[in-house]
Amino acid sequence: MEKQYCKVGTITPMTTGRQAIALLEYQYQSFMDKASSDRNLSEYFESKAKKIQKILENLV
């Protein structure tokens, strides 16, 4: 029997350049949309969006 490797929990490296910025902008907008639609988790989603915003500011 051969060993099998599971990919659960593995991290895919983020692409570089313009693709990374576009992905982060999409994630930021997604978290902001979720924050406005779910009142119970709005603080959580807003904090995630703020972290992504800081990363975007450092990239640009």
SULGI-V921552 format. One record per residue. PHI is phi in radians with two decimals (NA if undefined). BURIAL is b if it has 9 or more other ideal C-beta (glycine too) atoms within 8 Angstrom, else e. Layout:
# SULGI-V921552
phi,burial
PHI,BURIAL
PHI,BURIAL
This chain:
# SULGI-V921552
phi,burial
NA,e
-1.54,e
-1.25,e
-2.08,e
-1.94,e
-1.63,e
-1.68,e
-1.17,e
1.52,e
-1.31,e
-1.90,e
-1.61,e
-1.12,e
-1.29,e
-1.18,e
-1.79,e
1.30,e
-1.11,e
-1.13,e
-1.15,b
-1.14,b
-1.10,e
-1.14,b
-1.14,b
-1.11,b
-1.12,e
-1.12,b
-1.04,b
-1.11,e
-1.09,e
-1.17,b
-1.17,b
-1.11,e
-1.14,b
-1.14,b
-1.36,e
-1.66,e
-2.09,e
-1.20,e
-1.19,e
-1.92,b
-1.07,b
-1.11,e
-1.11,e
-1.17,b
-1.15,b
-1.17,e
-1.10,b
-1.11,b
-1.14,e
-1.10,e
-1.16,b
-1.09,b
-1.10,e
-1.11,b
-1.09,b
-1.09,e
-1.26,e
-1.35,e
-1.60,e
